[in-house]
């Protein structure tokens, strides 16, 4: 091997060291360049991350806004759906109400809208248009008078053809009388019995209840049917009332004639014994002729008092009977009330209290007899008072005239 000196070795070491230093420096430079690039990439990534975060935040905000708008749209849709449902229900109710009100009147047979019954909750435009058309048509038909020939069912069930006059949906009339419409059979029927109401010639009679008032009027009981539950007690009350009224009428007529006769006698000096005052004056004249010589006024006063007392029973004739008859109807009414309640309790004992129709007979008798008794007694009481006052006025007038007569005769005798 060749010999290598230490200097050569040191020289080689230095060269190698410089070479390694340059390589290391190059590595450092390369590393720094890569580090710078990595930092740039890191910064770029950070910027991208910030942009992404900002975008995500904006996207979240937009998402929240869209969700809020969606909820608002859903609420609005629910409101619109509820409003549409309410509208559909309203249309259905109006349609059913229209059919319910119009069908019984007979005007529905003139309808041309094609509107049908049984509307569902899902109403379309066609059904709304048909309902509107039906409403307009029925409104026009309501304000018109219709005349046409049709089949009519008589009370005995026989069908006859007749011309009917229909005043809107209110009333209908034919030559056989007032009519009612049967919507189930689509035919007219004559009221039985007929209401006591005549159609107006050249005019009309309007029943705002669409025939119910006419039907109620036709079914109203007569006076005899109303008084029938009162029975024999009601008949007795009526008889007593008639007798009392007859007595009062006779007494009023007699007292009026007597008052006219007394007034005539007061205005004339001629004595007429057709009046009570005339008979008193006649008795006074007879007494004066018999006692003219002694001039005793005591006998004259006694004759006048006796003549007045003789006329009082005539003037008060019938008042006691009228007073008794006035008090009898309330007692008979009370008797009918007791009898009706006894009948009611008997029915309750035998049949129970479930059926009100069985109880109505006794209750009707109890109330009706009381009502009749009071209806008869109150006017009779007033009539009795009037007749009694009229008689008392005549008696007072006679007493005043008699007292004046005594004074006049006494003054003439003294002179």
C-alpha positions as CSV (number, residue, x, y, z in Angstrom):
1,X,0.0,0.0,0.0
2,X,1.3,3.5,-0.7
3,X,2.0,5.5,2.2
4,X,-0.5,8.3,3.1
5,X,0.6,11.2,5.1
6,X,-1.3,12.8,7.9
7,X,-1.6,16.0,6.0
8,X,-3.2,14.2,3.2
9,X,-5.6,12.6,5.5
10,X,-6.4,16.0,7.1
11,X,-6.8,17.5,3.7
12,X,-9.2,14.8,2.7
13,X,-11.1,15.3,6.0
14,X,-11.5,19.0,5.4
15,X,-12.6,18.5,1.8
16,X,-15.1,15.9,3.0
17,X,-16.3,18.2,5.7
18,X,-16.7,21.1,3.3
19,X,-18.6,18.9,0.9
20,X,-20.9,17.7,3.7
21,X,-21.4,21.3,4.9
22,X,-22.4,22.4,1.4
23,X,-24.7,19.4,1.2
24,X,-26.1,20.2,4.6
25,X,-26.5,23.9,3.6
26,X,-28.3,22.8,0.4
27,X,-30.5,20.5,2.4
28,X,-31.3,23.4,4.8
29,X,-32.0,25.7,1.9
30,X,-34.2,23.0,0.3
31,X,-35.9,22.4,3.6
32,X,-36.6,26.1,4.2
33,X,-38.0,26.3,0.7
34,X,-40.2,23.3,1.3
35,X,-41.1,24.8,4.7
36,X,-42.1,28.1,3.1
37,X,-44.2,26.2,0.5
38,X,-45.8,24.2,3.3
39,X,-46.6,27.3,5.2
40,X,-48.1,28.8,2.2
41,X,-50.2,25.7,1.7
42,X,-51.1,25.8,5.4
43,X,-52.1,29.4,5.1
44,X,-54.1,28.6,2.0
45,X,-55.7,25.7,3.8
46,X,-56.5,27.9,6.7
47,X,-58.0,30.5,4.4
48,X,-60.0,27.8,2.6
49,X,-61.1,26.5,6.0
50,X,-62.2,30.0,7.1
51,X,-64.0,30.5,3.8
52,X,-65.6,27.1,4.2
53,X,-66.6,27.9,7.7
54,X,-68.1,31.2,6.6
55,X,-69.9,29.5,3.8
56,X,-71.2,26.8,6.2
57,X,-72.4,29.5,8.5
58,X,-74.1,31.3,5.7
59,X,-75.6,28.0,4.6
60,X,-76.8,27.3,8.1
61,X,-78.4,30.7,8.3
62,X,-80.0,30.2,5.0
63,X,-81.1,26.7,6.1
64,X,-82.7,28.2,9.3
65,X,-84.3,30.9,7.2
66,X,-85.7,28.3,4.8
67,X,-86.9,26.2,7.7
68,X,-88.7,29.2,9.2
69,X,-90.2,30.1,5.8
70,X,-91.2,26.4,5.4
71,X,-92.9,26.5,8.8
72,X,-94.7,29.7,7.9
73,X,-95.8,28.2,4.6
74,X,-97.0,25.1,6.4
75,X,-99.0,27.3,8.9
76,X,-100.4,29.3,6.0
77,X,-101.3,26.1,4.2
78,X,-103.0,24.7,7.3
79,X,-105.0,28.0,7.6
80,X,-105.9,27.9,3.9
81,X,-106.9,24.3,4.3
82,X,-109.0,25.0,7.4
83,X,-110.6,28.0,5.6
84,X,-111.3,25.8,2.6
85,X,-112.7,23.1,4.9
86,X,-114.9,25.8,6.6
87,X,-116.0,27.1,3.3
88,X,-116.9,23.6,2.2
89,X,-118.9,23.0,5.4
90,X,-120.6,26.3,5.0
91,X,-121.6,25.4,1.4
92,X,-122.8,22.1,2.6
93,X,-124.9,23.6,5.4
94,X,-126.4,26.2,3.1
95,X,-127.2,23.5,0.6
96,X,-128.9,21.4,3.2
97,X,-130.7,24.4,4.7
98,X,-131.9,25.4,1.2
99,X,-133.3,21.9,0.6
100,X,-134.8,21.8,4.1
101,X,-136.5,25.1,3.7
102,X,-137.5,24.9,0.1
103,X,-138.6,21.3,-0.4
104,X,-141.6,21.5,1.8
105,X,-143.0,24.6,0.0
106,X,-143.2,23.0,-3.5
107,X,-141.0,25.5,-5.2
108,X,-138.2,23.0,-5.6
109,X,-140.1,21.4,-8.4
110,X,-139.4,24.5,-10.5
111,X,-135.7,24.3,-10.0
112,X,-133.4,24.0,-13.1
113,X,-130.0,24.2,-11.5
114,X,-129.4,20.5,-11.1
115,X,-128.3,21.0,-7.5
116,X,-128.4,17.6,-5.7
117,X,-128.7,16.6,-2.0
118,X,-126.0,14.8,0.0
119,X,-123.1,17.1,-0.5
120,X,-119.8,15.7,0.8
121,X,-117.0,17.8,2.5
122,X,-115.1,18.0,-0.8
123,X,-117.0,20.6,-2.8
124,X,-115.9,21.5,-6.3
125,X,-116.6,24.6,-8.4
126,X,-119.5,22.9,-10.2
127,X,-121.4,22.3,-7.0
128,X,-120.8,25.8,-5.8
129,X,-122.1,27.2,-9.1
130,X,-125.2,24.9,-8.9
131,X,-125.9,26.1,-5.3
132,X,-125.5,29.7,-6.3
133,X,-127.9,29.2,-9.3
134,X,-130.4,27.3,-7.0
135,X,-130.3,30.2,-4.5
136,X,-130.9,32.8,-7.2
137,X,-133.7,30.8,-8.7
138,X,-135.5,30.2,-5.4
139,X,-135.1,33.9,-4.5
140,X,-136.8,34.8,-7.8
141,X,-139.5,32.1,-7.3
142,X,-140.2,33.4,-3.8
143,X,-141.2,36.8,-5.1
144,X,-143.5,35.5,-7.8
145,X,-147.1,34.1,-8.0
146,X,-147.2,30.8,-9.8
147,X,-150.3,29.2,-11.3
148,X,-150.3,25.8,-12.9
149,X,-152.5,22.6,-13.1
150,X,-151.4,19.7,-11.0
151,X,-152.7,16.7,-9.1
152,X,-154.2,17.2,-5.7
153,X,-155.0,14.7,-3.0
154,X,-158.4,15.3,-1.4
155,X,-159.2,14.5,2.3
156,X,-160.8,11.2,1.2
157,X,-157.6,10.1,-0.6
158,X,-159.0,10.7,-4.1
159,X,-156.7,12.5,-6.6
160,X,-158.1,15.4,-8.6
161,X,-156.5,17.8,-11.1
162,X,-157.0,21.5,-10.3
163,X,-155.4,24.9,-11.0
164,X,-153.5,26.0,-7.9
165,X,-152.2,29.5,-7.1
166,X,-148.9,29.5,-5.2
167,X,-147.7,32.8,-3.6
168,X,-144.0,32.0,-3.4
169,X,-143.3,29.4,-0.7
170,X,-145.8,31.0,1.7
171,X,-149.4,29.9,0.8
172,X,-151.1,27.8,-1.9
173,X,-154.8,27.7,-2.7
174,X,-157.0,25.9,-5.2
175,X,-160.8,25.6,-5.8
176,X,-160.9,23.0,-3.1
177,X,-159.3,25.2,-0.4
178,X,-155.9,25.8,1.1
179,X,-153.1,23.3,0.3
180,X,-150.1,21.8,1.9
181,X,-147.1,20.2,0.0
182,X,-146.0,16.6,0.7
183,X,-142.3,16.6,-0.3
184,X,-141.9,12.8,0.1
185,X,-144.6,12.2,-2.5
186,X,-144.1,15.5,-4.4
187,X,-147.9,16.1,-4.4
188,X,-150.3,18.7,-3.0
189,X,-152.8,17.9,-0.3
190,X,-156.0,19.7,0.7
191,X,-156.0,20.8,4.4
192,X,-158.5,18.8,6.5
193,X,-160.1,20.6,8.2
194,X,-159.8,23.8,6.3
195,X,-158.8,26.9,8.3
196,X,-161.5,29.6,8.6
197,X,-159.6,32.0,6.4
198,X,-160.8,33.1,3.0
199,X,-158.4,34.1,0.2
200,X,-158.3,37.8,-0.7
201,X,-159.8,38.6,-4.2
202,X,-157.1,40.5,-6.1
203,X,-154.6,40.1,-3.3
204,X,-152.8,37.5,-1.3
205,X,-152.5,36.1,2.2
206,X,-148.9,35.5,3.3
207,X,-148.0,32.9,5.9
208,X,-144.4,33.7,7.0
209,X,-144.2,30.3,8.7
210,X,-144.5,28.5,5.3
211,X,-147.9,27.0,6.0
212,X,-147.5,26.1,9.7
213,X,-149.8,28.9,10.9
214,X,-152.5,27.8,8.4
215,X,-152.2,24.3,9.7
216,X,-152.3,25.5,13.2
217,X,-155.4,27.6,12.4
218,X,-157.0,24.6,10.8
219,X,-156.4,22.4,13.8
220,X,-157.6,25.0,16.4
221,X,-160.4,23.6,18.5
222,X,-163.9,25.2,18.4
223,X,-165.4,26.8,21.5
224,X,-167.4,23.7,22.3
225,X,-164.3,21.6,22.1
226,X,-162.4,24.0,24.4
227,X,-165.2,23.9,26.9
228,X,-165.8,20.1,26.7
229,X,-163.4,19.1,29.5
230,X,-165.4,21.3,31.9
231,X,-168.2,18.7,31.7
232,X,-171.5,19.1,33.6
233,X,-169.9,21.6,36.0
234,X,-169.1,23.9,33.1
235,X,-172.7,23.6,31.9
236,X,-174.0,24.6,35.4
237,X,-171.7,27.6,35.5
238,X,-172.9,28.7,32.1
239,X,-176.6,28.2,33.1
240,X,-176.2,30.2,36.3
241,X,-174.3,32.9,34.5
242,X,-177.1,33.2,31.9
243,X,-179.8,33.3,34.6
244,X,-177.9,36.0,36.5
245,X,-177.4,38.1,33.3
246,X,-181.1,37.7,32.5
247,X,-182.1,38.9,36.0
248,X,-179.6,41.8,35.8
249,X,-180.9,42.9,32.4
250,X,-184.5,42.8,33.5
251,X,-183.7,44.8,36.6
252,X,-181.6,47.3,34.7
253,X,-184.5,47.8,32.3
254,X,-187.0,48.2,35.1
255,X,-184.9,50.6,37.0
256,X,-184.2,52.7,34.0
257,X,-187.9,53.0,33.2
258,X,-188.6,53.8,36.9
259,X,-185.9,56.5,36.9
260,X,-187.4,58.1,33.8
261,X,-190.9,58.0,35.4
262,X,-189.6,59.6,38.6
263,X,-187.8,62.3,36.6
264,X,-191.1,63.0,34.7
265,X,-193.0,63.2,38.0
266,X,-190.4,65.6,39.4
267,X,-190.8,67.9,36.3
268,X,-194.7,67.8,36.3
269,X,-197.2,68.7,39.0
270,X,-199.7,66.2,37.8
271,X,-199.7,63.0,39.9
272,X,-199.1,59.8,37.9
273,X,-199.2,56.6,39.9
274,X,-197.2,54.7,37.3
275,X,-194.0,55.8,39.1
276,X,-192.9,55.2,42.7
277,X,-192.8,58.9,43.4
278,X,-196.3,59.3,41.9
279,X,-197.6,56.6,44.2
280,X,-196.0,58.4,47.2
281,X,-197.6,61.7,46.2
282,X,-201.0,59.9,45.7
283,X,-200.8,58.5,49.2
284,X,-199.9,61.9,50.6
285,X,-202.9,63.5,48.9
286,X,-205.2,60.9,50.4
287,X,-203.7,61.5,53.8
288,X,-204.1,65.2,53.5
289,X,-207.7,64.9,52.6
290,X,-208.4,62.7,55.7
291,X,-206.4,64.9,58.1
292,X,-207.1,68.3,56.7
293,X,-209.2,69.4,59.7
294,X,-206.9,68.7,62.6
295,X,-203.7,69.7,60.7
296,X,-201.5,67.0,62.4
297,X,-198.2,66.6,60.5
298,X,-197.2,63.4,62.3
299,X,-199.7,61.3,60.4
300,X,-198.5,62.8,57.1
301,X,-194.9,61.9,58.0
302,X,-196.0,58.3,58.8
303,X,-197.9,58.0,55.6
304,X,-194.9,59.2,53.6
305,X,-192.5,56.9,55.4
306,X,-194.8,54.0,54.8
307,X,-195.2,54.8,51.1
308,X,-191.3,55.0,50.7
309,X,-190.8,51.8,52.6
310,X,-193.4,50.2,50.4
311,X,-191.5,51.2,47.2
312,X,-188.0,50.1,48.5
313,X,-188.6,46.3,48.1
314,X,-189.8,46.8,44.6
315,X,-186.7,48.7,43.7
316,X,-184.4,46.2,45.3
317,X,-186.2,43.2,43.8
318,X,-183.8,40.6,42.4
319,X,-180.7,42.0,44.0
320,X,-180.5,39.3,46.6
321,X,-180.9,36.6,44.0
322,X,-178.3,38.3,41.8
323,X,-175.8,38.4,44.7
324,X,-176.4,34.7,45.4
325,X,-175.9,33.8,41.8
326,X,-172.7,35.8,41.7
327,X,-171.2,33.8,44.5
328,X,-172.1,30.3,43.0
329,X,-169.8,30.1,39.9
330,X,-166.5,30.4,41.9
331,X,-167.7,27.6,44.3
332,X,-168.7,25.5,41.3
333,X,-165.2,26.2,39.8
334,X,-163.6,25.1,43.0
335,X,-165.8,21.9,42.9
336,X,-164.6,21.2,39.4
337,X,-161.0,21.7,40.4
338,X,-161.4,19.2,43.2
339,X,-163.1,16.7,40.9
340,X,-160.4,17.2,38.3
341,X,-157.6,16.6,40.8
342,X,-159.4,13.5,42.1
343,X,-159.6,12.2,38.5
344,X,-155.9,12.9,38.0
345,X,-154.9,11.0,41.1
346,X,-157.1,8.1,40.2
347,X,-155.4,7.9,36.8
348,X,-152.0,8.1,38.4
349,X,-152.9,5.3,40.8
350,X,-154.2,3.1,38.0
351,X,-151.9,3.9,35.0
352,X,-148.9,5.6,36.6
353,X,-147.5,9.1,35.8
354,X,-145.5,8.2,32.7
355,X,-148.2,9.0,30.1
356,X,-149.0,12.7,30.2
357,X,-152.0,12.4,27.9
358,X,-153.9,10.4,30.4
359,X,-153.3,13.1,33.1
360,X,-154.3,15.9,30.8
361,X,-158.1,15.2,31.1
362,X,-158.3,15.7,34.9
363,X,-155.9,18.6,34.9
364,X,-157.8,20.3,32.0
365,X,-161.1,19.9,33.9
366,X,-159.5,21.3,37.1
367,X,-158.1,24.4,35.4
368,X,-161.0,25.0,33.0
369,X,-163.8,24.9,35.6
370,X,-161.8,27.3,37.8
371,X,-161.3,29.6,34.8
372,X,-165.0,29.5,33.9
373,X,-166.1,30.2,37.4
374,X,-163.9,33.3,37.6
375,X,-164.8,34.4,34.1
376,X,-168.5,34.3,35.0
377,X,-168.2,35.6,38.6
378,X,-166.2,38.7,38.0
379,X,-168.6,40.3,35.5
380,X,-171.6,39.3,37.5
381,X,-170.0,40.9,40.6
382,X,-169.6,44.2,38.6
383,X,-173.1,43.9,37.2
384,X,-174.6,43.3,40.7
385,X,-172.7,46.4,42.0
386,X,-174.1,48.5,39.1
387,X,-177.7,47.4,39.6
388,X,-177.4,47.8,43.3
389,X,-176.1,51.3,43.0
390,X,-178.8,52.2,40.5
391,X,-181.5,51.0,42.9
392,X,-179.9,52.8,45.8
393,X,-179.8,56.1,43.8
394,X,-183.5,55.8,43.2
395,X,-184.2,55.0,46.9
396,X,-182.1,58.1,47.9
397,X,-184.0,60.2,45.4
398,X,-187.3,59.1,46.7
399,X,-186.3,59.8,50.3
400,X,-185.1,63.2,49.3
401,X,-188.3,64.0,47.5
402,X,-190.4,62.6,50.4
403,X,-188.4,64.7,52.9
404,X,-188.9,67.8,50.7
405,X,-192.6,67.0,50.5
406,X,-192.9,66.8,54.3
407,X,-191.1,70.1,54.7
408,X,-193.3,71.8,52.0
409,X,-196.5,70.5,53.6
410,X,-195.4,71.5,57.1
411,X,-194.5,75.0,56.0
412,X,-197.9,75.4,54.2
413,X,-199.9,74.2,57.2
414,X,-198.0,76.6,59.5
415,X,-198.8,79.5,57.2
